[in-house]
Every structure is written in structure tokens, then in C-alpha cells.
Amino acid sequence: MKLRATYRGGLRYDITSGRHHVVTDQPVLDGGEDAGMSPVELFVGSIAACVAYFVGRFCARHEIPREGLTVETEWATEEGPHRVGRIRLAVHLPHPVPPELKERLLKTAQRCTVHQSIVTGPQIDIALHQASQDKAIL
């Protein structure tokens, strides 16, 4: 699977994957134009969307209406190194979940692909490709 982040001026980047497109930028206070979510907001938003998707599928299987389903997040950064150090997610369902399904629903939310990728830590390789060179520099 591939996607691409391309510089578009200022602090803005376009991310494309197939026919989909997202703009990232920085807040005005950080020198950006606030033309899109920051990369950190997109990162945290991806876990919220993934949890919402998994919970939504669970609800559909158990005939619990998904209308009004929302996932809210709060996060905090930490230093040494600078990173997102804590993410809290709150799943809001306006329709009741039977008591015998509540724990299963939460376990399903924790199985979302983004959550699992964060907690198990993917291998990340960064290579530098320069136009004047044929080989990547790791």
C-alpha cells in the first residue's frame, strides 16, 4: 500500500492515496495557514475514525443503530522525544447497548487496525532519495 505527501508551499502538504486527497498544515500560531489538520491531528483522527468504523460494524452485526455514533479524542504530548504520549477516546452511542455486549464492544474498538499498529509498534524505515542519485541513503 502506498500514499504520497507532497510539499505545497508554506507549511502545507497534500497527502494522496489513489483518488483520495487530504491537506495538512500547521496552525497560524505555529506559522501555518491552518488550511488543514496538522499531521498530529490527522494521526489522532485516524485512530478515532478507525475505532468508529470498528464500533459501527459491531453495532450493525448486533442490530444497534449507528446513527449518531461519534468518537471524541483528547491527546497530550510528551517530551524526550517529542511525541503524542496519551490518547483518550470516548465512544458515544445514543442508543443503548445491551449490558452483555458492552465489554465485547470495547474489545472490538481496541482491535481496530490503527490502535493495534500503535500498541504493537510497526517497523518504520525512512530512506532519502535524491534526484541526482540512483540509490537510497538510509
CNS distance restraints for C-alpha pairs under 8 A (distance, minus, plus):
assign (resid   2 and name CA) (resid  17 and name CA) 6.71 0.50 0.50
assign (resid   3 and name CA) (resid  15 and name CA) 6.90 0.50 0.50
assign (resid   3 and name CA) (resid  16 and name CA) 5.60 0.50 0.50
assign (resid   3 and name CA) (resid  17 and name CA) 4.49 0.50 0.50
assign (resid   3 and name CA) (resid  18 and name CA) 7.46 0.50 0.50
assign (resid   4 and name CA) (resid  14 and name CA) 7.85 0.50 0.50
assign (resid   4 and name CA) (resid  15 and name CA) 5.42 0.50 0.50
assign (resid   4 and name CA) (resid  16 and name CA) 5.32 0.50 0.50
assign (resid   4 and name CA) (resid  17 and name CA) 6.64 0.50 0.50
assign (resid   5 and name CA) (resid  13 and name CA) 6.02 0.50 0.50
assign (resid   5 and name CA) (resid  14 and name CA) 5.43 0.50 0.50
assign (resid   5 and name CA) (resid  15 and name CA) 4.30 0.50 0.50
assign (resid   5 and name CA) (resid  16 and name CA) 6.61 0.50 0.50
assign (resid   6 and name CA) (resid  13 and name CA) 5.26 0.50 0.50
assign (resid   6 and name CA) (resid  14 and name CA) 5.21 0.50 0.50
assign (resid   6 and name CA) (resid  15 and name CA) 6.47 0.50 0.50
assign (resid   7 and name CA) (resid  11 and name CA) 7.85 0.50 0.50
assign (resid   7 and name CA) (resid  12 and name CA) 6.32 0.50 0.50
assign (resid   7 and name CA) (resid  13 and name CA) 4.56 0.50 0.50
assign (resid   7 and name CA) (resid  14 and name CA) 6.63 0.50 0.50
assign (resid   8 and name CA) (resid  12 and name CA) 5.46 0.50 0.50
assign (resid   8 and name CA) (resid  13 and name CA) 5.26 0.50 0.50
assign (resid   8 and name CA) (resid  14 and name CA) 6.68 0.50 0.50
assign (resid   9 and name CA) (resid  13 and name CA) 7.48 0.50 0.50
assign (resid  10 and name CA) (resid  32 and name CA) 6.58 0.50 0.50
assign (resid  10 and name CA) (resid  33 and name CA) 7.85 0.50 0.50
assign (resid  11 and name CA) (resid  25 and name CA) 5.55 0.50 0.50
assign (resid  11 and name CA) (resid  26 and name CA) 6.26 0.50 0.50
assign (resid  11 and name CA) (resid  31 and name CA) 7.47 0.50 0.50
assign (resid  11 and name CA) (resid  32 and name CA) 5.44 0.50 0.50
assign (resid  11 and name CA) (resid  33 and name CA) 7.71 0.50 0.50
assign (resid  12 and name CA) (resid  23 and name CA) 6.96 0.50 0.50
assign (resid  12 and name CA) (resid  24 and name CA) 5.57 0.50 0.50
assign (resid  12 and name CA) (resid  25 and name CA) 4.35 0.50 0.50
assign (resid  12 and name CA) (resid  26 and name CA) 7.21 0.50 0.50
assign (resid  12 and name CA) (resid  32 and name CA) 7.33 0.50 0.50
assign (resid  12 and name CA) (resid  33 and name CA) 7.98 0.50 0.50
assign (resid  12 and name CA) (resid  35 and name CA) 7.46 0.50 0.50
assign (resid  13 and name CA) (resid  23 and name CA) 5.86 0.50 0.50
assign (resid  13 and name CA) (resid  24 and name CA) 5.28 0.50 0.50
assign (resid  13 and name CA) (resid  25 and name CA) 6.53 0.50 0.50
assign (resid  14 and name CA) (resid  21 and name CA) 6.83 0.50 0.50
assign (resid  14 and name CA) (resid  22 and name CA) 5.81 0.50 0.50
assign (resid  14 and name CA) (resid  23 and name CA) 4.62 0.50 0.50
assign (resid  14 and name CA) (resid  24 and name CA) 6.35 0.50 0.50
assign (resid  15 and name CA) (resid  21 and name CA) 5.66 0.50 0.50
assign (resid  15 and name CA) (resid  22 and name CA) 5.10 0.50 0.50
assign (resid  15 and name CA) (resid  23 and name CA) 6.17 0.50 0.50
assign (resid  15 and name CA) (resid  24 and name CA) 7.54 0.50 0.50
assign (resid  16 and name CA) (resid  20 and name CA) 5.62 0.50 0.50
assign (resid  16 and name CA) (resid  21 and name CA) 4.57 0.50 0.50
assign (resid  16 and name CA) (resid  22 and name CA) 6.53 0.50 0.50
assign (resid  17 and name CA) (resid  21 and name CA) 6.62 0.50 0.50
assign (resid  22 and name CA) (resid  36 and name CA) 7.86 0.50 0.50
assign (resid  23 and name CA) (resid  35 and name CA) 7.10 0.50 0.50
assign (resid  23 and name CA) (resid  36 and name CA) 5.21 0.50 0.50
assign (resid  23 and name CA) (resid  37 and name CA) 7.10 0.50 0.50
assign (resid  24 and name CA) (resid  35 and name CA) 6.96 0.50 0.50
assign (resid  24 and name CA) (resid  36 and name CA) 4.65 0.50 0.50
assign (resid  24 and name CA) (resid  37 and name CA) 5.08 0.50 0.50
assign (resid  24 and name CA) (resid  38 and name CA) 5.23 0.50 0.50
assign (resid  24 and name CA) (resid  39 and name CA) 6.09 0.50 0.50
assign (resid  24 and name CA) (resid  42 and name CA) 7.91 0.50 0.50
assign (resid  25 and name CA) (resid  32 and name CA) 6.02 0.50 0.50
assign (resid  25 and name CA) (resid  33 and name CA) 6.72 0.50 0.50
assign (resid  25 and name CA) (resid  34 and name CA) 5.61 0.50 0.50
assign (resid  25 and name CA) (resid  35 and name CA) 5.65 0.50 0.50
assign (resid  25 and name CA) (resid  36 and name CA) 5.09 0.50 0.50
assign (resid  25 and name CA) (resid  37 and name CA) 5.94 0.50 0.50
assign (resid  25 and name CA) (resid  38 and name CA) 5.10 0.50 0.50
assign (resid  25 and name CA) (resid  39 and name CA) 7.43 0.50 0.50
assign (resid  26 and name CA) (resid  30 and name CA) 6.11 0.50 0.50
assign (resid  26 and name CA) (resid  31 and name CA) 6.72 0.50 0.50
assign (resid  26 and name CA) (resid  32 and name CA) 4.38 0.50 0.50
assign (resid  26 and name CA) (resid  33 and name CA) 6.47 0.50 0.50
assign (resid  26 and name CA) (resid  34 and name CA) 5.41 0.50 0.50
assign (resid  26 and name CA) (resid  35 and name CA) 7.65 0.50 0.50
assign (resid  26 and name CA) (resid  36 and name CA) 7.47 0.50 0.50
assign (resid  26 and name CA) (resid  37 and name CA) 7.17 0.50 0.50
assign (resid  26 and name CA) (resid  38 and name CA) 5.19 0.50 0.50
assign (resid  27 and name CA) (resid  31 and name CA) 6.62 0.50 0.50
assign (resid  27 and name CA) (resid  32 and name CA) 5.11 0.50 0.50
assign (resid  27 and name CA) (resid  33 and name CA) 6.13 0.50 0.50
assign (resid  27 and name CA) (resid  34 and name CA) 4.55 0.50 0.50
assign (resid  27 and name CA) (resid  38 and name CA) 7.36 0.50 0.50
assign (resid  28 and name CA) (resid  32 and name CA) 4.66 0.50 0.50
assign (resid  28 and name CA) (resid  33 and name CA) 5.12 0.50 0.50
assign (resid  28 and name CA) (resid  34 and name CA) 5.72 0.50 0.50
assign (resid  37 and name CA) (resid  41 and name CA) 5.65 0.50 0.50
assign (resid  37 and name CA) (resid  42 and name CA) 6.02 0.50 0.50
assign (resid  38 and name CA) (resid  42 and name CA) 6.22 0.50 0.50
assign (resid  39 and name CA) (resid  43 and name CA) 6.08 0.50 0.50
assign (resid  40 and name CA) (resid  44 and name CA) 6.20 0.50 0.50
assign (resid  40 and name CA) (resid  84 and name CA) 7.82 0.50 0.50
assign (resid  41 and name CA) (resid  45 and name CA) 5.76 0.50 0.50
assign (resid  42 and name CA) (resid  46 and name CA) 5.97 0.50 0.50
assign (resid  43 and name CA) (resid  47 and name CA) 6.93 0.50 0.50
assign (resid  44 and name CA) (resid  48 and name CA) 6.52 0.50 0.50
assign (resid  44 and name CA) (resid  73 and name CA) 7.44 0.50 0.50
assign (resid  44 and name CA) (resid  75 and name CA) 7.69 0.50 0.50
assign (resid  44 and name CA) (resid  87 and name CA) 7.53 0.50 0.50
assign (resid  45 and name CA) (resid  49 and name CA) 6.08 0.50 0.50
assign (resid  45 and name CA) (resid  73 and name CA) 7.83 0.50 0.50
assign (resid  46 and name CA) (resid  50 and name CA) 6.03 0.50 0.50
assign (resid  46 and name CA) (resid 114 and name CA) 7.03 0.50 0.50
assign (resid  47 and name CA) (resid  51 and name CA) 6.01 0.50 0.50
assign (resid  47 and name CA) (resid 112 and name CA) 7.92 0.50 0.50
assign (resid  47 and name CA) (resid 114 and name CA) 5.45 0.50 0.50
assign (resid  47 and name CA) (resid 115 and name CA) 6.20 0.50 0.50
assign (resid  48 and name CA) (resid  52 and name CA) 6.08 0.50 0.50
assign (resid  48 and name CA) (resid  71 and name CA) 5.78 0.50 0.50
assign (resid  48 and name CA) (resid  72 and name CA) 6.93 0.50 0.50
assign (resid  48 and name CA) (resid  73 and name CA) 6.72 0.50 0.50
assign (resid  48 and name CA) (resid  89 and name CA) 7.06 0.50 0.50
assign (resid  49 and name CA) (resid  53 and name CA) 6.11 0.50 0.50
assign (resid  49 and name CA) (resid  71 and name CA) 7.50 0.50 0.50
assign (resid  50 and name CA) (resid  54 and name CA) 6.27 0.50 0.50
assign (resid  50 and name CA) (resid 112 and name CA) 5.82 0.50 0.50
assign (resid  50 and name CA) (resid 113 and name CA) 6.95 0.50 0.50
assign (resid  50 and name CA) (resid 114 and name CA) 6.36 0.50 0.50
assign (resid  50 and name CA) (resid 115 and name CA) 7.92 0.50 0.50
assign (resid  51 and name CA) (resid  55 and name CA) 6.00 0.50 0.50
assign (resid  51 and name CA) (resid  71 and name CA) 7.43 0.50 0.50
assign (resid  51 and name CA) (resid 109 and name CA) 5.06 0.50 0.50
assign (resid  51 and name CA) (resid 110 and name CA) 7.32 0.50 0.50
assign (resid  51 and name CA) (resid 112 and name CA) 5.70 0.50 0.50
assign (resid  51 and name CA) (resid 115 and name CA) 7.88 0.50 0.50
assign (resid  52 and name CA) (resid  56 and name CA) 5.83 0.50 0.50
assign (resid  52 and name CA) (resid  69 and name CA) 7.37 0.50 0.50
assign (resid  52 and name CA) (resid  70 and name CA) 6.74 0.50 0.50
assign (resid  52 and name CA) (resid  71 and name CA) 6.02 0.50 0.50
assign (resid  52 and name CA) (resid  91 and name CA) 7.60 0.50 0.50
assign (resid  52 and name CA) (resid 109 and name CA) 7.64 0.50 0.50
assign (resid  53 and name CA) (resid  57 and name CA) 6.22 0.50 0.50
assign (resid  54 and name CA) (resid  58 and name CA) 6.27 0.50 0.50
assign (resid  54 and name CA) (resid 108 and name CA) 6.49 0.50 0.50
assign (resid  54 and name CA) (resid 109 and name CA) 5.80 0.50 0.50
assign (resid  54 and name CA) (resid 111 and name CA) 7.87 0.50 0.50
assign (resid  54 and name CA) (resid 112 and name CA) 6.05 0.50 0.50
assign (resid  55 and name CA) (resid  59 and name CA) 6.13 0.50 0.50
assign (resid  55 and name CA) (resid 105 and name CA) 6.57 0.50 0.50
assign (resid  55 and name CA) (resid 108 and name CA) 6.66 0.50 0.50
assign (resid  55 and name CA) (resid 109 and name CA) 5.72 0.50 0.50
assign (resid  56 and name CA) (resid  60 and name CA) 6.20 0.50 0.50
assign (resid  56 and name CA) (resid  66 and name CA) 5.94 0.50 0.50
assign (resid  56 and name CA) (resid  69 and name CA) 7.49 0.50 0.50
assign (resid  57 and name CA) (resid  61 and name CA) 6.28 0.50 0.50
assign (resid  58 and name CA) (resid  62 and name CA) 6.33 0.50 0.50
assign (resid  58 and name CA) (resid 105 and name CA) 6.74 0.50 0.50
assign (resid  58 and name CA) (resid 108 and name CA) 7.31 0.50 0.50
assign (resid  59 and name CA) (resid  63 and name CA) 5.85 0.50 0.50
assign (resid  59 and name CA) (resid  64 and name CA) 4.64 0.50 0.50
assign (resid  59 and name CA) (resid  65 and name CA) 6.50 0.50 0.50
assign (resid  59 and name CA) (resid  66 and name CA) 6.39 0.50 0.50
assign (resid  60 and name CA) (resid  64 and name CA) 5.99 0.50 0.50
assign (resid  60 and name CA) (resid  65 and name CA) 6.94 0.50 0.50
assign (resid  60 and name CA) (resid  66 and name CA) 7.14 0.50 0.50
assign (resid  64 and name CA) (resid  95 and name CA) 7.02 0.50 0.50
assign (resid  64 and name CA) (resid  96 and name CA) 7.77 0.50 0.50
assign (resid  64 and name CA) (resid  97 and name CA) 7.12 0.50 0.50
assign (resid  65 and name CA) (resid  95 and name CA) 6.63 0.50 0.50
assign (resid  66 and name CA) (resid  93 and name CA) 7.45 0.50 0.50
assign (resid  67 and name CA) (resid  94 and name CA) 7.85 0.50 0.50
assign (resid  68 and name CA) (resid  92 and name CA) 7.86 0.50 0.50
assign (resid  68 and name CA) (resid  93 and name CA) 6.50 0.50 0.50
assign (resid  68 and name CA) (resid  94 and name CA) 6.12 0.50 0.50
assign (resid  69 and name CA) (resid  91 and name CA) 7.44 0.50 0.50
assign (resid  69 and name CA) (resid  92 and name CA) 5.73 0.50 0.50
assign (resid  69 and name CA) (resid  93 and name CA) 4.91 0.50 0.50
assign (resid  69 and name CA) (resid  94 and name CA) 6.85 0.50 0.50
assign (resid  70 and name CA) (resid  91 and name CA) 6.07 0.50 0.50
assign (resid  70 and name CA) (resid  92 and name CA) 5.21 0.50 0.50
assign (resid  70 and name CA) (resid  93 and name CA) 6.86 0.50 0.50
assign (resid  71 and name CA) (resid  89 and name CA) 6.48 0.50 0.50
assign (resid  71 and name CA) (resid  90 and name CA) 5.49 0.50 0.50
assign (resid  71 and name CA) (resid  91 and name CA) 4.53 0.50 0.50
assign (resid  71 and name CA) (resid  92 and name CA) 6.02 0.50 0.50
assign (resid  72 and name CA) (resid  89 and name CA) 5.65 0.50 0.50
assign (resid  72 and name CA) (resid  90 and name CA) 5.16 0.50 0.50
assign (resid  72 and name CA) (resid  91 and name CA) 6.63 0.50 0.50
assign (resid  72 and name CA) (resid  92 and name CA) 7.80 0.50 0.50
assign (resid  73 and name CA) (resid  87 and name CA) 6.79 0.50 0.50
assign (resid  73 and name CA) (resid  88 and name CA) 5.46 0.50 0.50
assign (resid  73 and name CA) (resid  89 and name CA) 4.51 0.50 0.50
assign (resid  73 and name CA) (resid  90 and name CA) 6.36 0.50 0.50
assign (resid  74 and name CA) (resid  87 and name CA) 5.85 0.50 0.50
assign (resid  74 and name CA) (resid  88 and name CA) 5.24 0.50 0.50
assign (resid  74 and name CA) (resid  89 and name CA) 6.71 0.50 0.50
assign (resid  75 and name CA) (resid  84 and name CA) 6.89 0.50 0.50
assign (resid  75 and name CA) (resid  85 and name CA) 7.50 0.50 0.50
assign (resid  75 and name CA) (resid  86 and name CA) 5.42 0.50 0.50
assign (resid  75 and name CA) (resid  87 and name CA) 4.37 0.50 0.50
assign (resid  75 and name CA) (resid  88 and name CA) 6.18 0.50 0.50
assign (resid  76 and name CA) (resid  84 and name CA) 5.91 0.50 0.50
assign (resid  76 and name CA) (resid  85 and name CA) 5.84 0.50 0.50
assign (resid  76 and name CA) (resid  86 and name CA) 5.35 0.50 0.50
assign (resid  76 and name CA) (resid  87 and name CA) 6.77 0.50 0.50
assign (resid  77 and name CA) (resid  82 and name CA) 6.89 0.50 0.50
assign (resid  77 and name CA) (resid  83 and name CA) 5.45 0.50 0.50
assign (resid  77 and name CA) (resid  84 and name CA) 4.33 0.50 0.50
assign (resid  77 and name CA) (resid  85 and name CA) 5.02 0.50 0.50
assign (resid  77 and name CA) (resid  86 and name CA) 6.92 0.50 0.50
assign (resid  78 and name CA) (resid  82 and name CA) 5.59 0.50 0.50
assign (resid  78 and name CA) (resid  83 and name CA) 5.51 0.50 0.50
assign (resid  78 and name CA) (resid  84 and name CA) 6.15 0.50 0.50
assign (resid  78 and name CA) (resid  85 and name CA) 5.11 0.50 0.50
assign (resid  79 and name CA) (resid  83 and name CA) 6.44 0.50 0.50
assign (resid  97 and name CA) (resid 101 and name CA) 6.56 0.50 0.50
assign (resid  97 and name CA) (resid 102 and name CA) 6.31 0.50 0.50
assign (resid  98 and name CA) (resid 102 and name CA) 6.66 0.50 0.50
assign (resid 100 and name CA) (resid 104 and name CA) 7.96 0.50 0.50
assign (resid 101 and name CA) (resid 105 and name CA) 6.05 0.50 0.50
assign (resid 102 and name CA) (resid 106 and name CA) 6.40 0.50 0.50
assign (resid 103 and name CA) (resid 107 and name CA) 6.24 0.50 0.50
assign (resid 104 and name CA) (resid 108 and name CA) 6.06 0.50 0.50
assign (resid 105 and name CA) (resid 109 and name CA) 6.31 0.50 0.50
assign (resid 106 and name CA) (resid 110 and name CA) 6.37 0.50 0.50
assign (resid 107 and name CA) (resid 111 and name CA) 6.41 0.50 0.50
assign (resid 108 and name CA) (resid 112 and name CA) 6.97 0.50 0.50
assign (resid 110 and name CA) (resid 115 and name CA) 6.22 0.50 0.50
assign (resid 110 and name CA) (resid 116 and name CA) 7.23 0.50 0.50
assign (resid 111 and name CA) (resid 115 and name CA) 6.66 0.50 0.50
assign (resid 111 and name CA) (resid 116 and name CA) 6.11 0.50 0.50
assign (resid 112 and name CA) (resid 116 and name CA) 6.21 0.50 0.50
assign (resid 113 and name CA) (resid 117 and name CA) 6.04 0.50 0.50
assign (resid 114 and name CA) (resid 118 and name CA) 6.27 0.50 0.50
assign (resid 115 and name CA) (resid 119 and name CA) 6.23 0.50 0.50
assign (resid 116 and name CA) (resid 120 and name CA) 5.93 0.50 0.50
assign (resid 117 and name CA) (resid 121 and name CA) 5.71 0.50 0.50
assign (resid 117 and name CA) (resid 122 and name CA) 5.96 0.50 0.50
assign (resid 118 and name CA) (resid 122 and name CA) 7.20 0.50 0.50
assign (resid 126 and name CA) (resid 138 and name CA) 6.56 0.50 0.50
assign (resid 127 and name CA) (resid 136 and name CA) 5.85 0.50 0.50
assign (resid 127 and name CA) (resid 137 and name CA) 5.69 0.50 0.50
assign (resid 127 and name CA) (resid 138 and name CA) 4.67 0.50 0.50
assign (resid 128 and name CA) (resid 136 and name CA) 5.38 0.50 0.50
assign (resid 128 and name CA) (resid 137 and name CA) 5.02 0.50 0.50
assign (resid 128 and name CA) (resid 138 and name CA) 6.24 0.50 0.50
assign (resid 129 and name CA) (resid 133 and name CA) 7.22 0.50 0.50
assign (resid 129 and name CA) (resid 134 and name CA) 7.72 0.50 0.50
assign (resid 129 and name CA) (resid 135 and name CA) 6.87 0.50 0.50
assign (resid 129 and name CA) (resid 136 and name CA) 4.83 0.50 0.50
assign (resid 129 and name CA) (resid 137 and name CA) 6.61 0.50 0.50
assign (resid 130 and name CA) (resid 134 and name CA) 7.57 0.50 0.50
assign (resid 130 and name CA) (resid 136 and name CA) 7.44 0.50 0.50
